[in-house]
Amino acid sequence: MNHIAHIEAQLTPLKHQLKVHKLYKNLTSIEDIKIFMEQHVYAVWDFMSLLKALQIHLTTVTVPWVPVSNPTISQFINEIVLGEESDVNENNEPQSHFEIYLDAMHQINANTTPVDALITHLKNGFPVEKALNSIEIQKKTKAFVNHTFEVISTNEVHKIASAFTFGREDLIPDMFLQIIAQSEKENSDNPYSKLSYYLHRHIEVDGDNHGPLSLKMIAALCGEDSKKWDDVLVVAKAALTYRIQLWDVIDRLIIARRNTTA
């Protein structure tokens, strides 16, 4: 069994937990999606730091410029940066996917105050840990973000690539689109257009080639170094475990809301 196949086999139980997570059955309304987005927005945000860390390591972002050692990987990373950091919104205006997500939250009246405060703190020079400690955020959501930055802080590109490749698969549930489609039928003024656009655009921009290319990136970064392959598996398992815990807390919040409004 090759290295990639071994890792995929080792991750199967965790991926199955995510695939059959009870959260998906509990996402049945726009109110549920609000709760989901209020926690998931941090994963949308910290994904960009994983991506930018890879850009720093795998492309040339210094002056004077010099050619990179692997132009294929460089092209792959720059293509994702272009799509995530400077895509276009539903009005064909340049905007990052994070900002498009925030606009979608505003449109459905989800609470963006904590994440807005986080961005303000970061712009004011707060370290990530201090910024997170300065806002109202669920413990498990904060743990998810902290793990992302712990991986980034290792400054070891194969570990960062592992979190990116194995921990950030497109896990936004398909029922989002079903709930929105049904809600749009019931509301002629289409109050969920921004979220619908984000989801469809996210699928469109990701394309079918990102997965295979990210695996090639892992293979190129690890080569025949068994220690690096071991590191990749450890980071991948941790990333998926933190994702499961994030799904757990979102599910609990949805159930808690229902119990208080019953």
C-alpha positions as CSV (number, residue, x, y, z in Angstrom):
1,M,0.0,0.0,0.0
2,N,1.4,3.4,-0.9
3,H,1.6,6.3,1.5
4,I,-1.5,8.1,0.3
5,A,-3.6,5.0,0.3
6,H,-2.4,4.2,3.8
7,I,-3.3,7.6,5.1
8,E,-6.7,7.5,3.4
9,A,-7.4,4.1,5.0
10,Q,-6.4,5.3,8.4
11,L,-8.7,8.3,8.1
12,T,-11.7,6.3,7.0
13,P,-13.3,5.9,10.4
14,L,-13.0,9.7,11.1
15,K,-14.4,10.6,7.7
16,H,-17.3,8.2,8.3
17,Q,-18.0,9.9,11.6
18,L,-18.3,13.2,9.7
19,K,-20.3,11.7,6.9
20,V,-23.0,10.3,9.2
21,H,-22.9,13.0,11.8
22,K,-26.2,13.6,13.5
23,L,-25.8,17.4,12.8
24,Y,-26.9,16.9,9.2
25,K,-30.3,15.5,10.2
26,N,-30.8,18.4,12.6
27,L,-30.3,21.0,9.9
28,T,-33.9,21.5,8.9
29,S,-34.5,25.3,8.8
30,I,-32.9,28.7,8.2
31,E,-32.7,29.2,12.0
32,D,-30.5,26.0,12.1
33,I,-28.3,27.4,9.3
34,K,-27.9,30.6,11.2
35,I,-26.5,28.7,14.2
36,F,-24.3,26.6,11.9
37,M,-22.8,29.7,10.1
38,E,-22.2,31.5,13.4
39,Q,-19.7,28.7,14.3
40,H,-18.6,27.6,10.9
41,V,-17.5,31.1,9.9
42,Y,-14.3,30.7,12.0
43,A,-13.4,27.7,9.8
44,V,-14.0,29.8,6.7
45,W,-11.7,32.4,8.1
46,D,-8.9,30.3,9.4
47,F,-8.8,28.3,6.2
48,M,-7.4,31.4,4.6
49,S,-4.4,31.4,7.0
50,L,-3.7,27.8,6.1
51,L,-3.8,28.7,2.5
52,K,-1.6,31.8,2.9
53,A,0.9,29.8,4.9
54,L,1.2,27.4,2.0
55,Q,1.6,30.3,-0.4
56,I,4.5,31.6,1.8
57,H,6.2,28.2,1.8
58,L,5.5,27.0,-1.8
59,T,5.5,30.2,-3.9
60,T,7.9,33.2,-3.9
61,V,6.5,36.1,-1.9
62,T,9.8,37.8,-1.2
63,V,11.9,40.3,-3.1
64,P,14.0,39.7,-5.0
65,W,11.9,37.0,-6.7
66,V,13.4,33.7,-7.6
67,P,11.8,30.7,-9.4
68,V,10.1,28.1,-7.2
69,S,11.3,24.5,-7.2
70,N,7.9,23.1,-8.1
71,P,5.9,25.3,-10.5
72,T,3.0,22.9,-10.6
73,I,2.4,23.2,-6.9
74,S,3.0,26.9,-7.0
75,Q,0.3,27.2,-9.7
76,F,-2.1,25.1,-7.7
77,I,-1.7,27.2,-4.6
78,N,-1.9,30.5,-6.4
79,E,-5.0,29.4,-8.3
80,I,-6.7,28.6,-4.9
81,V,-5.6,31.9,-3.5
82,L,-7.1,33.7,-6.5
83,G,-10.4,31.9,-6.1
84,E,-10.6,32.2,-2.3
85,E,-9.1,35.7,-1.7
86,S,-10.3,37.6,-4.7
87,D,-13.3,35.9,-6.3
88,V,-16.4,37.9,-7.3
89,N,-19.7,38.2,-5.4
90,E,-23.2,37.9,-6.8
91,N,-22.9,41.5,-8.2
92,N,-19.6,40.6,-10.0
93,E,-17.6,42.7,-7.5
94,P,-14.2,41.4,-6.2
95,Q,-14.6,39.9,-2.8
96,S,-13.1,37.0,-0.8
97,H,-15.1,34.0,0.0
98,F,-14.9,34.9,3.7
99,E,-16.5,38.3,3.0
100,I,-19.1,36.7,0.8
101,Y,-19.9,34.3,3.7
102,L,-20.2,37.3,6.1
103,D,-22.6,39.0,3.6
104,A,-24.7,35.8,3.5
105,M,-24.8,35.8,7.3
106,H,-26.0,39.4,7.4
107,Q,-28.7,38.6,4.9
108,I,-30.2,35.9,7.0
109,N,-29.7,37.9,10.2
110,A,-27.0,35.6,11.7
111,N,-24.9,37.1,14.4
112,T,-21.5,38.3,13.1
113,T,-20.6,40.5,16.1
114,P,-18.0,38.1,17.6
115,V,-16.2,37.3,14.3
116,D,-16.3,41.0,13.3
117,A,-14.6,41.8,16.7
118,L,-12.0,39.1,16.0
119,I,-11.1,40.7,12.7
120,T,-10.9,44.1,14.3
121,H,-8.6,42.8,17.1
122,L,-6.3,41.2,14.5
123,K,-6.2,44.4,12.4
124,N,-5.2,46.2,15.6
125,G,-2.3,43.8,16.1
126,F,-3.6,41.3,18.6
127,P,-2.0,37.8,18.4
128,V,-4.5,35.2,17.4
129,E,-4.8,33.6,20.8
130,K,-5.4,37.0,22.5
131,A,-8.0,38.0,19.8
132,L,-9.9,34.7,20.4
133,N,-9.8,35.2,24.1
134,S,-11.3,38.6,23.7
135,I,-14.5,37.5,22.0
136,E,-17.5,35.4,22.8
137,I,-16.8,32.0,21.2
138,Q,-17.6,28.4,21.9
139,K,-14.8,26.5,23.6
140,K,-14.7,23.8,20.9
141,T,-14.9,26.3,18.1
142,K,-11.9,28.1,19.6
143,A,-10.1,24.8,20.0
144,F,-10.6,24.2,16.3
145,V,-9.1,27.5,15.3
146,N,-6.2,27.1,17.8
147,H,-5.3,23.8,16.3
148,T,-5.1,25.4,12.9
149,F,-2.7,28.0,14.1
150,E,-0.7,25.4,16.1
151,V,-0.1,23.6,12.8
152,I,0.8,26.8,11.0
153,S,3.2,27.8,13.8
154,T,5.3,24.6,13.3
155,N,6.5,26.2,10.1
156,E,6.7,22.7,8.7
157,V,5.1,22.8,5.3
158,H,4.2,19.1,5.1
159,K,2.2,19.5,8.3
160,I,0.4,22.6,7.0
161,A,-0.3,20.8,3.7
162,S,-1.8,17.9,5.7
163,A,-4.3,20.1,7.6
164,F,-5.2,21.8,4.3
165,T,-5.6,18.6,2.3
166,F,-7.2,16.2,4.7
167,G,-8.9,18.5,7.2
168,R,-10.6,20.9,4.8
169,E,-12.6,18.8,2.4
170,D,-15.8,20.3,1.3
171,L,-17.9,19.4,4.3
172,I,-20.8,21.9,4.0
173,P,-23.8,19.6,3.9
174,D,-25.8,19.2,0.7
175,M,-29.0,19.8,2.7
176,F,-28.0,23.5,2.9
177,L,-28.9,23.7,-0.8
178,Q,-32.1,21.8,-0.2
179,I,-33.2,24.0,2.7
180,I,-32.4,27.2,0.8
181,A,-34.2,25.9,-2.3
182,Q,-37.3,25.2,-0.2
183,S,-37.1,28.5,1.6
184,E,-36.8,30.4,-1.7
185,K,-40.0,28.7,-2.9
186,E,-41.7,30.0,0.2
187,N,-40.3,33.5,-0.1
188,S,-40.8,35.3,-3.4
189,D,-38.3,38.1,-2.5
190,N,-35.4,35.5,-2.2
191,P,-33.9,36.5,1.1
192,Y,-31.2,33.8,0.9
193,S,-29.7,34.7,-2.4
194,K,-26.3,35.5,-1.0
195,L,-26.0,32.2,0.8
196,S,-27.2,30.3,-2.2
197,Y,-24.6,32.1,-4.3
198,Y,-21.8,31.4,-1.9
199,L,-22.6,27.6,-1.8
200,H,-22.9,27.3,-5.6
201,R,-19.8,29.4,-6.1
202,H,-17.8,27.4,-3.5
203,I,-18.6,24.2,-5.4
204,E,-17.9,25.8,-8.8
205,V,-14.5,27.3,-7.8
206,D,-13.3,24.2,-6.0
207,G,-13.7,22.1,-9.1
208,D,-12.7,18.5,-9.5
209,N,-8.9,18.9,-9.7
210,H,-8.1,20.4,-6.3
211,G,-8.3,17.0,-4.5
212,P,-5.9,15.1,-6.8
213,L,-3.5,18.1,-6.9
214,S,-3.4,18.5,-3.1
215,L,-2.5,14.8,-2.8
216,K,0.3,15.3,-5.3
217,M,1.5,18.3,-3.2
218,I,1.6,16.0,-0.1
219,A,3.6,13.4,-2.0
220,A,6.0,15.9,-3.3
221,L,6.6,17.5,0.1
222,C,7.1,14.1,1.9
223,G,9.0,12.1,-0.8
224,E,10.4,9.0,0.9
225,D,10.7,10.6,4.3
226,S,8.8,8.2,6.6
227,K,8.9,10.7,9.5
228,K,7.1,13.3,7.3
229,W,4.5,10.7,6.3
230,D,3.9,9.9,9.9
231,D,3.5,13.6,10.7
232,V,1.0,14.0,7.9
233,L,-1.2,11.2,9.3
234,V,-1.0,12.6,12.9
235,V,-2.0,16.1,11.7
236,A,-4.7,14.8,9.5
237,K,-6.3,12.8,12.3
238,A,-6.2,15.7,14.6
239,A,-7.7,18.1,12.0
240,L,-10.6,15.7,11.4
241,T,-11.1,15.1,15.1
242,Y,-11.3,18.9,15.8
243,R,-13.8,19.1,12.9
244,I,-16.0,16.4,14.5
245,Q,-15.9,18.3,17.8
246,L,-16.9,21.5,15.9
247,W,-19.9,19.6,14.4
248,D,-20.7,18.3,17.9
249,V,-21.0,21.8,19.4
250,I,-23.1,23.1,16.5
251,D,-25.5,20.2,16.9
252,R,-25.8,20.9,20.6
253,L,-26.5,24.6,20.0
254,I,-29.2,23.7,17.5
255,I,-30.9,21.3,19.9
256,A,-30.6,23.8,22.8
257,R,-32.4,26.5,20.7
258,R,-35.2,24.1,19.9
259,N,-35.6,23.2,23.5
260,T,-35.8,26.9,24.6
261,T,-38.4,27.7,21.9
262,A,-40.5,24.6,22.2
